[in-house]
């Protein structure tokens, strides 16, 4: 009995203490909300509360927002962003390409801590890429990241030396491809600029849509997206990159050879791949006069890779005939010309320095179903 009695006393005491603590801290929280929401009295930030270089210790949320807004305005009026090119030329980047999000920054403040300024710059990488249309091999993403890091510290004069971002010497074109016979739309130039100079890090897994989305690029269902995917896929096949996802359409487009099509549809179909190497590689992409070129630049690959298309078959379309009184006698109206079907397998072979076959890997099997020719002739079914 004494043992049970002591347990009951312990439980009751513990629950009482828990109730008192909950009530105490609940009262503090409620009082804080009362001061802020009802009485309009804002809490002040504790000691050592900073936003970037700005110390807001002792300030309220409202006054801190005003301080930051003023600081951002001063920075926008006085800041310069300059890239010193590899040939010594000073290239200017407009500060307006970098947006400091004041509301998001203020809402994320943690009292008593060092807080980061929220910076949004969706078009910065494209702007830097445009400065390097001569395909100088520099790490565009790294330059953009360092510019943003400087903006977060409100550095007024940001100077970037491109020589510090040159991809290691000794790199060269390890694979390339060319795609022609396509109809160009207004989006192709945008997507080419977004993909150009993208760095694929060692052991990185990514995809075409992911790379374009990372630049804030608008994506729509367009043949130009598949044209770009096809060019990239053709180049990737001549490397040891792993092809993780790849699709084809219902019919072989004019711009693709059998075995080399890659169809991409935003939100549905993607071209995904992995860099299995211990080194970084760079995509160099440009389009000129309806000729799309993709090069993969980096250190030499472990082997020489050759793509072969085997087991090619063509399936002729059948002719389906319908009869109708609306057609004149001896007249044939072609409703659908039809198209042949195709079948093939794609292999990637690896050869060493002595041209000895190291591996022969099946990449995919492509099949395009034939579409039958449809004719309408005079008569009744």
KADAJO-V185551 format. One record per residue. N is the residue number from 1. RES is the residue in one letter. PHI is phi in whole degrees, -180 to 180 (999 if undefined). PSI is psi in whole degrees, 0 to 359 (none if undefined). D_LAST is the distance of its C-alpha to the last C-alpha in whole Angstrom. Layout:
# KADAJO-V185551
N;RES;PHI;PSI;D_LAST
N;RES;PHI;PSI;D_LAST
This chain:
# KADAJO-V185551
1;X;999;317;99
2;X;-63;321;101
3;X;-65;316;98
4;X;-64;322;95
5;X;-63;317;97
6;X;-66;322;97
7;X;-64;317;94
8;X;-62;317;93
9;X;-61;318;96
10;X;-64;315;94
11;X;-64;315;90
12;X;-63;318;92
13;X;-65;316;93
14;X;-62;315;90
15;X;-64;324;88
16;X;-65;316;91
17;X;-64;318;91
18;X;-62;320;87
19;X;-63;317;87
20;X;-65;317;90
21;X;-65;317;88
22;X;-62;317;85
23;X;-64;320;86
24;X;-63;307;88
25;X;-72;330;86
26;X;-65;323;83
27;X;-67;320;86
28;X;-62;315;86
29;X;-63;315;83
30;X;-64;323;83
31;X;-68;323;86
32;X;-63;317;84
33;X;-66;324;81
34;X;-63;316;83
35;X;-64;318;85
36;X;-77;313;82
37;X;-90;327;80
38;X;-99;309;82
39;X;-86;347;85
40;X;75;17;84
41;X;-95;115;86
42;X;-89;144;84
43;X;-68;147;85
44;X;-99;146;87
45;X;-70;144;85
46;X;-72;174;88
47;X;-60;144;90
48;X;68;26;88
49;X;-86;120;85
50;X;-131;148;83
51;X;-118;103;80
52;X;60;233;80
53;X;-85;356;83
54;X;-90;123;84
55;X;-90;119;86
56;X;-115;24;86
57;X;-56;131;88
58;X;83;357;89
59;X;-94;156;87
60;X;-89;174;84
61;X;-60;320;80
62;X;-67;313;81
63;X;-71;327;84
64;X;-65;321;82
65;X;-64;320;79
66;X;-67;319;81
67;X;-61;314;83
68;X;-67;320;80
69;X;-60;317;78
70;X;-65;319;81
71;X;-65;319;81
72;X;-65;319;78
73;X;-62;317;78
74;X;-64;319;81
75;X;-66;318;79
76;X;-63;325;76
77;X;-77;333;79
78;X;-115;349;81
79;X;-79;151;79
80;X;-135;141;78
81;X;-122;117;75
82;X;-128;135;76
83;X;-111;121;74
84;X;-85;110;77
85;X;-67;167;74
86;X;-64;339;75
87;X;-97;9;76
88;X;93;356;79
89;X;-77;137;77
90;X;-88;120;77
91;X;-108;129;73
92;X;-96;137;73
93;X;-113;126;71
94;X;-63;131;71
95;X;-63;337;72
96;X;-66;345;69
97;X;-73;346;67
98;X;-110;121;69
99;X;-108;121;68
100;X;-91;115;71
101;X;-87;96;70
102;X;-65;309;73
103;X;-57;316;71
104;X;-65;323;70
105;X;-65;313;73
106;X;-65;318;75
107;X;-66;339;73
108;X;-96;3;73
109;X;-64;132;77
110;X;-109;118;79
111;X;-61;137;82
112;X;81;10;85
113;X;-128;166;83
114;X;-82;121;82
115;X;-111;145;78
116;X;-90;141;76
117;X;-77;135;74
118;X;-83;119;71
119;X;-121;132;69
120;X;-121;126;66
121;X;-144;69;65
122;X;-66;335;61
123;X;-105;5;61
124;X;-66;314;64
125;X;-62;319;63
126;X;-62;321;60
127;X;-64;317;63
128;X;-67;319;65
129;X;-60;322;63
130;X;-64;335;62
131;X;-76;345;66
132;X;-119;47;65
133;X;-69;344;63
134;X;-83;7;65
135;X;66;33;64
136;X;-65;134;67
137;X;-86;89;67
138;X;-123;156;68
139;X;-83;92;67
140;X;-61;317;66
141;X;-61;319;65
142;X;-66;322;69
143;X;-63;314;70
144;X;-62;318;68
145;X;-63;321;69
146;X;-72;327;73
147;X;-63;313;72
148;X;-61;320;71
149;X;-62;321;74
150;X;-69;322;77
151;X;-64;321;75
152;X;-62;335;75
153;X;-95;6;79
154;X;57;37;79
155;X;-67;125;81
156;X;-75;314;81
157;X;-110;103;81
158;X;-98;119;78
159;X;-123;123;79
160;X;-115;126;76
161;X;-95;111;77
162;X;-63;338;74
163;X;-62;335;76
164;X;-79;355;76
165;X;-121;8;73
166;X;-69;133;72
167;X;-68;141;70
168;X;-46;142;72
169;X;-64;157;73
170;X;94;351;71
171;X;-78;153;68
172;X;-153;183;65
173;X;-77;116;62
174;X;-96;341;60
175;X;-162;149;57
176;X;-153;162;55
177;X;-150;160;51
178;X;-135;135;49
179;X;-126;134;46
180;X;-132;188;45
181;X;60;40;41
182;X;-122;157;41
183;X;-94;120;41
184;X;-86;138;44
185;X;-119;181;44
186;X;-69;342;47
187;X;-84;338;47
188;X;-60;315;48
189;X;-60;320;51
190;X;-64;315;52
191;X;-71;324;51
192;X;-63;315;53
193;X;-63;324;56
194;X;-70;325;56
195;X;-85;335;55
196;X;-63;134;57
197;X;69;15;61
198;X;-72;134;60
199;X;-95;128;62
200;X;-102;108;60
201;X;-70;161;63
202;X;-56;132;64
203;X;62;17;62
204;X;-82;139;60
205;X;-108;128;57
206;X;-154;189;55
207;X;-152;167;51
208;X;-62;312;50
209;X;-64;322;49
210;X;-63;318;53
211;X;-65;319;54
212;X;-71;319;53
213;X;-65;328;53
214;X;-66;342;57
215;X;-96;3;57
216;X;72;21;56
217;X;-78;137;53
218;X;-68;133;50
219;X;-118;130;47
220;X;-134;164;43
221;X;-75;105;40
222;X;-144;146;40
223;X;-60;330;39
224;X;-62;329;43
225;X;-67;320;44
226;X;-73;329;41
227;X;-61;313;43
228;X;-64;318;46
229;X;-63;319;45
230;X;-63;316;44
231;X;-63;318;47
232;X;-67;316;49
233;X;-61;317;47
234;X;-59;320;48
235;X;-70;317;52
236;X;-62;326;52
237;X;-60;332;50
238;X;-91;20;53
239;X;-127;185;56
240;X;-98;14;57
241;X;-62;139;55
242;X;-80;128;53
243;X;-89;112;50
244;X;-96;329;49
245;X;-150;132;46
246;X;-161;141;43
247;X;-131;161;39
248;X;-127;164;37
249;X;-87;187;34
250;X;-77;339;30
251;X;-140;153;30
252;X;-76;118;33
253;X;-73;161;35
254;X;-64;331;36
255;X;-83;356;40
256;X;-120;139;40
257;X;-85;157;40
258;X;-58;126;38
259;X;97;352;40
260;X;-121;9;42
261;X;-79;146;40
262;X;-139;113;41
263;X;-98;134;39
264;X;-129;132;41
265;X;-132;121;40
266;X;-54;130;43
267;X;81;355;44
268;X;-130;302;41
269;X;-122;136;41
270;X;-137;167;45
271;X;-115;105;46
272;X;-111;147;49
273;X;-157;167;52
274;X;-134;137;56
275;X;-89;107;59
276;X;-84;1;60
277;X;-88;165;63
278;X;-89;6;67
279;X;-122;161;67
280;X;-85;152;65
281;X;-133;155;62
282;X;-123;138;61
283;X;-90;126;58
284;X;-111;117;58
285;X;-130;131;55
286;X;-153;155;55
287;X;-128;134;52
288;X;-146;120;53
289;X;54;48;51
290;X;61;32;48
291;X;-124;117;49
292;X;-101;125;49
293;X;-117;135;52
294;X;-128;128;53
295;X;-124;144;57
296;X;-111;122;58
297;X;-116;136;62
298;X;169;192;64
299;X;-65;160;67
300;X;-58;142;66
301;X;-79;160;63
302;X;-62;331;64
303;X;-139;173;62
304;X;-94;130;60
305;X;-112;134;56
306;X;-128;133;53
307;X;-100;135;50
308;X;-131;142;47
309;X;-107;118;44
310;X;-121;163;43
311;X;63;36;40
312;X;-66;131;38
313;X;-137;144;34
314;X;-120;135;31
315;X;-114;115;27
316;X;-71;142;25
317;X;-74;146;22
318;X;-80;166;18
319;X;-110;122;16
320;X;-104;127;12
321;X;-111;128;10
322;X;-113;152;7
323;X;-114;143;5
324;X;-153;145;7
325;X;-75;347;10
326;X;-77;351;12
327;X;-102;140;13
328;X;-70;155;15
329;X;-61;144;15
330;X;64;12;16
331;X;-109;140;16
332;X;-121;121;15
333;X;-103;122;15
334;X;-90;113;17
335;X;-84;325;16
336;X;-146;122;18
337;X;-64;333;21
338;X;77;170;21
339;X;-155;151;25
340;X;-73;160;26
341;X;-102;162;28
342;X;-139;154;32
343;X;-142;137;34
344;X;-160;162;38
345;X;-121;142;41
346;X;-110;127;44
347;X;-121;148;48
348;X;-119;121;51
349;X;-107;141;54
350;X;-112;132;58
351;X;-123;142;60
352;X;-84;187;64
353;X;-63;336;67
354;X;-94;12;67
355;X;64;26;63
356;X;-84;137;63
357;X;-71;122;60
358;X;-96;318;60
359;X;-156;156;57
360;X;-136;106;53
361;X;-109;131;51
362;X;-75;122;48
363;X;-93;313;47
364;X;-166;166;43
365;X;-126;121;39
366;X;-104;135;37
367;X;-137;125;33
368;X;-112;118;30
369;X;-72;138;27
370;X;-69;149;24
371;X;-109;121;22
372;X;-72;148;19
373;X;-76;136;17
374;X;-119;122;14
375;X;-119;147;13
376;X;-119;124;10
377;X;-123;168;10
378;X;-70;139;10
379;X;136;189;7
380;X;-121;151;4
381;X;-65;none;0
